[in-house]
Amino acid sequence: MDQKSRILSRRDELMEPLADITSPKAAAAAAPDLPQAEGRFFNRELSWLAFNRRVLEEASNPHHPLLERVRFLSISASNLDEFFMVRVAGLKAHQSLGVEEQSMDGLTVAQQLAAITAEADRLVTSQHEVWASLQALLDKSAMHVVGDEPLDSEAEAWLDTHFREQIFPVLTPQAIDPAHPFPFIPNRGLSLIFELKKGKASVRELIMAPASVPRFVRIPGENGRYIALETLIRRKAEYLFPRYELLRGGAFRVIRDSDIEVEEEAEDLVRYFRTAIKRRRRGRVVRLEIEPGMPEGLVREVKEALDASIAITSESRGFLGMADLSQLVDEDRPDLKFTPFNPRFPERIREHGGDCFAAIREKDILVHHPYESFEVVVEFIEQAAADPDVVAIKQTLYRAGKQSAIIRALIDAAESGKSVTAVIELKARFDEEQNLMWASALERAGVQVVYGFIDWKTHAKVSVVVRREERGFRTYCHFGTGNYHPLTARIYTDLSYFTANPQLGRDAAKLFNYITGYLEPRNLKQLVISPTQLRTELIRLIDAEIANAKAGKPCGIWAKMNSLVDAPIIQKLYDASAAGVPIDLVVRGICCLRPGVPGLSDNIYVKSIVGRFLEHARLWCFANGHELPHAEAKVYISSADWMPRNFDRRIEYMLPIENPTVHAQLIDQVMVANLIDNQQSWRLNADGSYSRLAAKPEQEFNLHNYFMSNPSLSGRGQALKKGRKVPKLRFNRGR
């Protein structure tokens, strides 16, 4: 397959989301000759940028502690870097190959790039404005970031010593001339270029900021003072370039294409990815950020040396690479951060002496992360590894992190003679290298490691434990909406469902056989999987609500997800709206559906929640002839968003919830809380803008605070009968 065909076939796989804020429509209008996108869909890329602006807005939220606001600013900058590394890099590849396929909203590649550039520049400008305001607040909180101002003699003396002993030995100034070619600048690399003069001779020197040196240096003293590495280098230019006169200079930063394309003819996926990871480090430059005021000659030399003539170049006043502000957040200032939250451990499991299998055998359990501890998932696997009655463990691993107790447990299980199968997804973007390392460690221990499909990603989060018991083998399953990752499990909201249901156990076994042996599952009793069935089943469920509406029966759809992009599903939701089905969607990130348009989507309401925790769970509810919420409604959890990649190019699952307690927890507690939140929610308007919801003080409801304070239903066990009740939430659709 040639490069052009490969890019076309994998287009959608290029990336994985106060006052009114910038809309996709407004961003499109800022670029020349762009249609106004008055049609049925919003542009995916501009919708993502709108999401990242909502993240940035949290950096200005006075209800958050100061360093948490800095964290949101850092996250918005890191998000934007990755957006250019993947999405913009993909569009640039299309442009260079002459691919003129239009987006779902009718924009050409060139039009999308123009709109993205305009909105990204506005976003970066806003980031610098926010940073300026946060700096002023940090100054008042004894966290001053030093600029060019003079310092006291004691501080200057300490900086001199620190620079000579800790920084200078690591720096490598390089002259730029025919004998010293321009060096390779790594992705997200920050560099300084200087024009110097010594007598009549002039020279240009380049210094790359070493990745091994922290971006900020803390100056000792009672008052917290911090200096950025590049500021320190500039202040010590005379030491670096003795007897030279500094004429001019500037800083710049590069973003490189970081996507990995998998070729169908790859014979050895592991070897291919090891090579591809090395190639990625030298991807073409897609964005060049320069300081304002850098002389045109230096800019031209940098662009030529980096072969960045077609890269998107922008002047960024102030601090380059704001993702590095996360280093300030790591400082030991608990007074400037959220009050630490300790997740609860499910009481149901404690009642069984910590025995996960006994608790699950008695009744299905739903664990709501991060409010309930991810440790229960870890203990489920660790107990399986240590239990002599467990004969087999099967596990999917998409992202597991750098420190993984689950990986260690799988290794222990294999070394103790159990049959252990691990499905490692090598194509998990930016985790490829880590996953290769885990795969090698697992294989050395005797784990049967499988990499799944070449063209599809295994995104389903499933564990299966087969245990020998009195009446024969019993299968225990864990289905998650989030990754088996100990760090993200503390900040992402996700759902973990444990069951010993025999039908689900058989369905899960067939799912693993599909991944490991290409054996397409037949006669699944409860699970619905992609890429074979999921979109079709969703359309069937929406059609059932349309039929109920036309028959005059109660109807409705509630759905929570990260992204909504799939055109057939969006069109079916429009059909449902036209039939009178009330639809309430909680879409954290990208949403290409246009809500509230008369005659098209009058009955569709879309909101986005951005707050302390990142909303990540997928939860869908269908009224099934009853008023939502209702015990007879159909409720599902899933690993999938409503995107073409999830329906067509990923192994995903959709699981119906039939256990009454878990069903009630999901629809009456989790879903309703998401719908009634008015402290972290933004409404998507028909023109593509987002408006932050506001409420009277007596009506304020913060879903994150609610779940940190209130226990779940299914995890409480006997405490539900003799302890305080879980508060009943009520949702009124009238707005």
N, C-alpha and C positions, 0 to 999 in steps of 0.2 A: 504494500500500500504506500503510495507516495505521500509526501508531507502534507500537501493540500487536502487530499482525501482524508488523511488521518485527522487533521484539524477539524474538518467539516463533520466527521463522524463523532467527534468527541466534544462538540462545541459546548454543550450544557454541562460537561464534566469539568470545565475549566476552574470552577470554584464552588466551593460551598458558598445574622443578621444579629407653663409660665406664659408664653405667648405662642402664636402660630409660628412655625418654623418653615424653612425653605422647602418647597414642594418639588417633586419631579417635574411638574409642568413648568414651574418657574425656572428650574435649571435648564430645561430644554429651550425655553424662550430666550435664555441668555446667549445661546449659540446661534451663529448665523444660519439662515435658511432652514430652520428646523420646523417640522410640523408641530402643532400645539398638542398633539396626543389627546385629542378630545374623544378618542374611540373607547373601546371596551377594556383596554388594558393599560396599566402603568408600565413604564420601562423598568426592567429588572435592575439594571446598574444604578439608575437614579434613585430607585426605591431603597437600594442598599445604602447609598450615600445619605438618604434621609434618615435611615436607622442610625447610622454612625453619628449624625448630628444630634439625635436624641440622646445617645451616649454622652456626647460632649455637653449637652444641656445639664446633665447631672453634675458636671464639674462646677456649675454655677448655682447649684441647688443649696440654699443656705441651711436646709435641714440636715445636710450631711456634715460630719466632722471634716476639718480642713484637709487633712492628708488623704481622706477618702475622696475628696474632690480632686486632689492632684492625681489620685489613682485613676479616676474616670478620664481625666485628660490624657494620661499616659495610655490608657486602653484605646481611646479614640484614635490616637496617633499610631499605635501598633496595628489596629484594625485597618487604617488607611494604607499603611505600608503593605500589608498582605493583599489588600484589594488591588494595588498596582502590580504586585508580584505575580498575581494569577489572572484576575479578570481583565485588567487593562493590558497585560502582556498578551493574553489570548486575542483580544481585539486588534492589537498591533500586529500580531502574526497574521490575522485575517487580512488586514490592510496591506501588508507587504506582499502577500500572495495574490492580491486582487480579488479576494473573496467579497462579494457584495450581497451576501444573504442579509435580509432585513430581520430586525428583532420583532417580537410578537406585537409591538406597538407601532411597527411600520418605519422604524429609523434605520438608515444605512449605518455601516460601520463608522464611516467618517462623521456622520451626524452624532452618533453616540459618543465618540471620542471627544468631539467638540463640547458636547454638553457635560461630559464627565470632567474635562479639564476646567471648565468654567466653575462648576459646583465644587470640585476638589479645591481649587484656589480659594474660593470663598470660605470653605471649611477650614483650611489652613490659616487663613486670616483670622477667623474666629478663634481658633486654637491659641494663636499668639495673644489675642486680646484677653482671653480667659487666663492665660499664663501671667500676663501683666497684673491682672487683678489679684490672682492667687499669690503672686510674689509679695504684693503689698500686705496681704493678710499674713503670710509667713513671716515677714519682717516683724510684725506685731506679736508673733508667737515664738520669737527667739529661734527662727530658722531662716537666716538671711543668706541669700545666694549672692555671692560677691561678683561684681562686674569689674569695671575699670577704675573704680574709686581707690584712693590711697588707703592703705591699712596702717595700723600702728606698727611700730618697729618690731615688737615681739612677734606679731603675726607674720610680718615680712621675713624675719629671720627664720622662722619655722618653715615657711614656704620655700625659702632658698635651700635649706637643708633637705627638705622632703623632695624637692625637684631634683637636686643633684644626686640623691641616693636612691630614690624610688622611681622616678619618671625618666630622667635623662638616659640611664643605661638601656631603657627599653625603646627609646625613640631612634628612628633611622632617617635623618634628613637626607633627601636625595636631590641632587642637582638634575635639572631637566635640560639635556642637550643631546647631541647625536651619540655621545659615548655613554649616556645614562638614559636609556629609553624610559618612557612613562611607565610606572609600575602598574600591576593589576590592582584595582580597587575592589574589594569584596562587596557582596550585597550588604546594604545598610551601612557601608563603610563611611566614616567621617574623616575628611582630610582637610589640611590647610595648605594653601599655596602662597608663596611669598615672592615678591620681586625685590631683589637686593642690589646694592651698589657698593663697590669697593674701588675707590679711585675712579677711573674711567670705565672700568669693567662692570657689567651688570650680569646678574645670574638669577635664574628662577629655581626656587627650592620647594620641594613637596614634603610634607610630613603627614603620614597616616596615623590617626589615633589608634593605638594598639587595642585590640579587643580584650586583651588580658588585663588591662588597667581599668579600674572603675571610672565611670564618667564623672563622678563627683568625688572631691576630696574634702573631708571634714577638717576644718582648722581647729586645733584644740583651744579650749577656753570655756568660760562659763556661758557665754552667749553662743548659741549654735550658729556657726558660719560655714558655708559650703562654697566651693569654687569648682566650676566646670573644668574639665581637663583642657579643652581648647583655650579657655580664658587663661589658665595657668601657663600654657605653652606660649601664648602671646606675651604675657607679662615677663617671661624669661627669654624673650627672643635674643637679647644681647648675649646671654650665656650660650645660647645655641649657635648664634652666628657672630662670633667675636670679630670686631673691626669691620663689620659690614653695616651699611646704612639701610634701614628698612624703608623702602619707598611706598609699597602698597601690598595688598594681599586680600585674602578672603577665605572663607570656609565653603566646602561643598559636600554633598552627600549623594550617594547613588542607590537606586532601587533596581534590582535585576529581575529578569524573567526567571521565576522559580518553579514553574510547573514541570511535571514529569509526564511525558506521553508514553504510554505502553504500546509497543508494536505487537501486532497480532502474531508475527512470526518469531517472537522471542522464544527461544528454546529453553532457556534456564532463567526463570523469573528472578531468583535470588541474585545470580550473577548480573543480570540485566539491571536490576535496581542498584546494585553496588556501583556499577559503572555510571548509571544515570544520575546518582546523587553527586558524583564527582563532576559530571558535566553541568549539573544545575548551578554549581558554585560559580561557573563562568558564563551564566546566561547573559543575554544581551541587556544593555541598560534601557529601561523603559521610563524612568523618571530621574531627572537630575535637579536637585535642590541646591540653590546657591544663595549666598548672602547678598542682600542688596548692596549696591555700590562697588561690587567687584569689577575691576576694569575690563572693558570689552575684550582686550587682547588676552587676558588670562582666561576669561570665559570661553573664548574661541579655542584656545589651546587645550583646555580641559575637555571640551566637547569633541574635538578632533581626536585627542588621545584615547578617549573612551569609546570612540565610534558611536557617539550619541547624537548624531545629527538629526535623527528622527524621534529621539526621546522627547517626552514631555518635560520641558524645562520651566521651572518656576522659581521666582525669587521669594525666599522665606525670611522675612525680617525677624530677628530675634534668635531663639534657640532652635537649632536644627536637631531633628531626631528626638522628638518629645517622648517617644516610648521610653527613653532612658530616665525620665522623671520618676519611674517606678523605684529607682534607687533611693530617692528621698523618702518614699513611702515606707521603705524598709527600716528607716530609723526608729529607734526605741522611744517613741512618743505616744504612749497609749492614750494620753489626753486628747490627741488629735485624730483618733481613729474610732471606728465603731466599737461599742462595748463587746468584748468577746462573747461568742455564743457557743455553748456546749451542746451538741446534738443529743437528743434522748435515745436511749436504747429501748427497743420495743418490750413493753412489760410482758407481753404474751410469751416471749422466749425466756425471760427471767423466771416466769412461773413454772417453766419446765427445767429449771436448773441450768439454763443456758444451752440446753439441747435443741439445736435448730430443727433437727429431724422430727423430734417428738412434737414440737410446736406446730410444724407444718403438717404433720400427719393428722393432728387433731382438727386443723382448720386452715384454710388459705390465709396468707398474711400479705398486706400491702405496706411497704415502707416508703415514706415520703422524705426524700433527701432534699436539702441538707438538714432539715429539722429533726429527722431521725437518722441515726448514725449509719454511715456506710460500713462500719465495722461488722454489722450483721451479715453483709454480703461476704466480707472477708472470712468471717467465722464459718459461714456456710461451706466455703471451699476448704478452709483449714480443717474443720471437723471431718469433712469427707476424706481428706488426705490422711488423717490420723485414724479413722475408723476402720478396724479390720473387717467389718462387714460390707464396706463399700468395695465394689468390684470394678467400677468404671466411672470416669469423669470425662465429660466433653464440654469444651469451653470455646466461645468465640472471643477474640481479642482484637479490638479496633484501635483503641488508644489505652495503654496501660500505665503510662508514666515512667519516670526513671527509677523510682523506688516502688516496687510492687510486691506486696505480701501475697497476692494471688498467684503471681508467677512462682514465688518461692514454694507455695503450697502445692502447685502442680508438679514442681520438680520433686518435692518430698513424696508425693503420691506415686510418681513413676518409679522413684528409687526404692519404694517399698513394695513394688511388684504389681501395682494396680494398672489397669488399662487406661491410659490418659491420652486424649486427643485434644489438640489445640489448633483452632483455625486462626491463623495470624494474617491480618490484612496488611500486606506490604504497600498497598496503594493509599493508606491513610496519610493525607497530605501533611508534610513537615514532621511526621512521626515515622517515616520510612526507615531511617537509619536506626532509631531506637527499636523498632519492631524486628529488624534484621538481627540485632543483638539478642533480643529475647528469644527469637526463633532458634538461634545457635545454642543458647544456654539450655533451652528446653530439649532440643534434639540430643545434646550431649547426655542429658539425664535419662533418655529413653522415651521421651514423649513423642507420640506420633504427630508431627507438625504438618499441617496442610495449609496451602496458600489460597485455596478457593479458585475462583475463575479468573482468567486473564482479562476479560473485558468488563466484568462486573466486580464491584466492591461488596464484601460481606460486611454490612452495616448493622445487621441484627445483633442484639445483645442478649445472648442466651447461654445458660449453664444447665447441664444435665448431670445428675448423680444417680447411679444405679446401685441400690443397696440390697443385700441379701437379708431377708427377714423371715419371720416364722412361716408365713404363707407363700413364700417365694420371693422373687425379685420385685422391688418397688422402685419406681422412678420419681425422683424429686427434681423440680425444675425451678429455675430463676429466669424471669423475663424482665429486662430493664429497658428504660427509655434513654438511659445515659451510659457512658463508657465505664468500664471497670478501672477507673482511674482515681486513686485516693485523694489527689489534690482538687481536681475539678468537682469531685463529689461533695466537697465542703462549700462550694460557692455556686454550683449549678442546682437548680430545682429539677429533680427527676423522680421517677417512680420505679420501685422494685417490687415485683410480684412473685411470691413464693407459693408453689402448689405441689401437691402429690396427686393431682387429678390424673387417672390412668389415660384418658383420651389425650390430654395435653402432653403427657409423657411420650405416647406413641407418635403424636404429631411432631414433637421436638426431635425424636429419633429420626423421623423421615426427613426433617429439615437438615439435620447434620449429614445424612446419607446423600442428600442432594448436593451439598457443598463438597463433601469429600470424594464422592464417587459418581457425580453427575446423574444420580438416580432420581428422576423427576418424581416428586411425591404425588401419590394418588390417594383419593378417599380421605383427605384430611378432614377431621371431625370438627375442629374448632379453629385452628390457626388458619389465617389467610396470609399468603406470602407474595412478595414480588420477586422477580418481574413477571410472574405468570398470572396473578389473580387480583392484586390489590386494587388497582384502578377500577377494574370491572366491578368489584364488590362495593367500592365506595359509590360508584354511579348507581348501582342497584339500590343501595340504602337511600340515596338522595331521591331516586325515582319513587321509592315507597313513601317518602314524605310528601312528594308532589301528589301522588295518588290520594293520600289522606286529606290533603288540602282540598283537592277537587271534590272529594266525597263529603266535605264539610266536617271532617274529624279533626281533633287536635293534632297539631304537627309542629315541628321545630327542629333546628339543628344548632347544637353548641359544639364548637371545636377549638382546640388549643394546639398551636404548632409553632415552629420557628419561622417557616417560610411558606408562602403560597404563590406558586408560579405556574403550575400546570394548566394549560389553556383548556383542555377538555373538562377538567374538574371545575374551573372557573365558569365556563359556559353552562355547565349543569347547575351550578349554584345560581346563576342568573335565571335559568329556567325555573328553579324552585322559588326564587323571589317573585317572579312574574305570576306564579301560581298561588302566591300568598303565604309561602312558608317563611316564618320569622327565623332569621339566621344571625347568630351572634358568634363572631370569630375573635379569638385572641391570638394575634400573629405578631410575635416579637420583632421579627426582622423584615425581610423582603415580602411585600404584598403587591402583586400585579393586578389584583381585583380592584375595581373601582366601585366603592360602595355609595349608596344614597343617591344614585342617578335616577330621576323619574323615568318610569317605563322600562328600566333595565335592572336596577338593584335597590329599589325603594325599601325592601324589607331586609337588607343586609347591613349590619353594623359591624365595624372592625375597630379594634383597639389594640394597642401595643403596650406592654408593661416593661419598664426599664427601672431597676432599682438595685438594692444592696446585693441581691442574688440574681444570677442570670437565668431567666426562664428557659427551660430546655425540654420539659416533658411534653409528650404528644398524647392528647386525650380528646376523644370524640364521642359525642352523645347524640342519639337520634330519638325523637319523641315516641315513635312507634304507636301512634294513635292515642297518646296521653299528653297532658300538659307537663312540660318540663319545669322542674325536675320531677321524676316519677320512678317508682320502684320497677315499673315494667318497661322503662326506656332501655334502648340498646346502648351499651357503654363499651368502649374499646380503648385499650392503650396500644401504642405502636412505637417502633423505632424510626418511623418514616415521617418526613415532611411531605407536603403535597406539591412535589416538584417532579419534572420529567425524569431526573436522574434517579430519584427514589422509586418511581414506578417502573422504569425501563432498564436501569443499569445497576441496580443494587439488590442484594439479598436483604429483604426487610420482612418484618412480621407485623400482623395486626391481630390482636387477641381480644376476644369478647370476654367481658367480666360477668360471671353468673353468680358468684358467691354474694349473698345479700349484703353482708357487712362491708365487704370491699366495694361493692357496687354503690352502696350508700355513701361511703367515704369519698369516692371519686366524684359522684354527681352532686351530692348535697354539700360537700365540704370543699374539695379541691376546686371543682369547676365553678361553683357559685362564688367562692372567694375571689377567683380570678375575674369573674364578671362584675362583681360589685366594688372591686378596688377602685378608689378615686384619689389615691395619693401618689401613685407611681405610673398612672395610665395616661396614654395619649390616644385621642380619637383621630382616625383617618377620615379626612373629609373628601368630598367628591372631586375636588380639584387637585388632590394629591398632597395637600398640606396636612400637618398634624397639629392638633391643639391639645395642650395639657388639660386634663380634667381638673375641676376645682369643686370643692364641696364646702358647705357650712361646717363650722367646727364640730357641731353636735352630730354631723352625718359623716365625718371622716372615717375612712376604713383603709388600712394598709395591710395588704394580704401577707407580706413578709412578717410584719410584727404579729399578726394574728397567729400564724403557724408557729412562730417562735414561742408563743405564749400558751397555745392550746394543744392538747394531745390529739392524736389521730384516733379514728374509730377502731380499725381492725387490729392495731397493735396493742390495745389496752387490756385485752383479756378480761379477767374477772373484775378489774378495776372499773370497767364500765357499769357493772351491776352495783358496786358498793361505793364508788368514788363519785367525784363531781362529773356532771354530764358534759359532753362535748357541745359547745354552743350551736344552736340551730341557725344557719344563715338563710336569708331570704333574698331572692332576686326579683326585682320589679323591672320589667323591660321598658316601662314608660320613662322617657328621657326628656 
